[in-house]
Amino acid sequence: MTLKHLFSLPNDIVYLCGHSLGPMPKMAALCLQEGLHHWEQNLVGAWHDWIDLPKQLGSKIALLIGSSPNEVIVCDSTSINLMKLLLSAIPLNPNRNIILTEQGNFPADLYIADSVACLQNKTVKAVSPDAIVEAMDEQVAVLMLTHVNYRTSFKYDMAKINRKAKALGILTLWDLSHSVGIMPLDCSKFEVDFAVGCTYKYLNGGPGAPSFLYVHQKHLNQIPAIRGWMGHKTPFTFSPHYESANGITAYLTGTPNILSMKALEGALHVFEKVDLAALQEKSTALSSYLIAQCQQYLPDLMLASPFSSAQRGSHVAFSHPHAYAISRAMIAKGVIMDYREPNLMRFGLSPLYVDFADIEKTMEIFREVVQKKLYDLPHFEKKLKVT
Ligand SMILES: Cc1ncc(COP(=O)(O)O)c(C=O)c1O
């Protein structure tokens, strides 16, 4: 049984796009409404109840990434948090010059790595996923990887990589955007140094929901590279001199975006009922079934994700020369999935609201669209502004 009833989803669609934007949890709408009401009633006085929201939400996300509550805070976007953490991490390894990452990392992460490298006179080394382990050496200051790849769904063996990083004195910075809320994570056990992640994907926090950042306990005595007024020890004394807040609060920058945080607060209630190991198991069963069905009935599709479920996240990607038009035709028939250039179709499988009946329906439509070439229409080929 899914938890579909906790989401506001139309009955006549199959939603397979939670890897991009999760659907709306009913509790998100309620909490957002509560936030609006509090604003309306209490005006500026409402801040008394809101000011600790970044930490409160951080401690809820800590449960999902296997860390201590005081190591996580919610703020800013993933890109900004990545930049904040990378700028803070590199000086901890002052005699090393390399930021190691993957060529196929999410573009924002690569742009941020380049920006930080320029600012701190370092070099970005970007290699293929299978060359990462070999490229780890004592020149590397920080290894910055996305746990599950946004295109292929390839999942790194975090335990193995962190073990080697630790042995070589390399700091690790993981982007958990495509893994948080869909599989168990264990930042403390694997001694992850730093991490960030989106909350609008599998956590269903809503469009543009703020990101989270995690800093391992042992680094919490460092002053972050970016010093924001909300990370000041006493922001409301308005001192011209910076004095860092204690712990994770120091990583705040500016005023928290409260309404988005209220929606996220509601979305996180859903996870109070969720066993992440069971969720991952179900997601794997769904994706393996989708792959098997496609291999049987749609042999023209190429699986672009790992076949082994141990190496796969929670979405599955297939390539096809007409991937874009097929995606448009699928969406027109109520299967909401997405497309990534140049030829990838992605199907996100969150068992919170997707079940086997949804996969059956998806396959029925997928077979009809591909086998009868229903995608072969000019309006399905025409690229939309956001795809
Ligand atoms: C893996 C990954 N990292 C970073 C980002 C960027 O997040 P934001 O736009 O919140 O900065 C995304 C966005 O989809 C992503 O998928």
The ligand as an SDF file (V2000), in Angstrom:
LIG
                    3D

 16 16  0  0  0  0  0  0  0  0999 V2000
   22.1580   16.8910   -8.1390 C   0  0  0  0  0  0  0  0  0  0  0  0
   21.7450   18.3220   -8.1030 C   0  0  0  0  0  0  0  0  0  0  0  0
   22.5530   19.2260   -7.5130 N   0  0  0  0  0  0  0  0  0  0  0  0
   22.2280   20.5270   -7.4740 C   0  0  0  0  0  0  0  0  0  0  0  0
   21.0530   20.9980   -8.0310 C   0  0  0  0  0  0  0  0  0  0  0  0
   20.7680   22.4570   -8.0000 C   0  0  0  0  0  0  0  0  0  0  0  0
   19.8770   22.7770   -7.0040 O   0  0  0  0  0  0  0  0  0  0  0  0
   19.3890   24.2890   -6.7980 P   0  0  0  0  0  0  0  0  0  0  0  0
   18.7450   24.7160   -8.0710 O   0  0  0  0  0  0  0  0  0  0  0  0
   18.4200   24.1770   -5.6610 O   0  0  0  0  0  0  0  0  0  0  0  0
   20.5710   25.1070   -6.4730 O   0  0  0  0  0  0  0  0  0  0  0  0
   20.1780   20.0860   -8.6370 C   0  0  0  0  0  0  0  0  0  0  0  0
   18.9080   20.5460   -9.2260 C   0  0  0  0  0  0  0  0  0  0  0  0
   18.1440   19.8330   -9.7850 O   0  0  0  0  0  0  0  0  0  0  0  0
   20.5460   18.7210   -8.6850 C   0  0  0  0  0  0  0  0  0  0  0  0
   19.7640   17.8060   -9.2970 O   0  0  0  0  0  0  0  0  0  0  0  0
  1  2  1  0
  2  3  1  0
  2 15  2  0
  3  4  2  0
  4  5  1  0
  5  6  1  0
  5 12  2  0
  6  7  1  0
  7  8  1  0
  8  9  2  0
  8 10  1  0
  8 11  1  0
 12 13  1  0
 12 15  1  0
 13 14  2  0
 15 16  1  0
M  END
$$$$
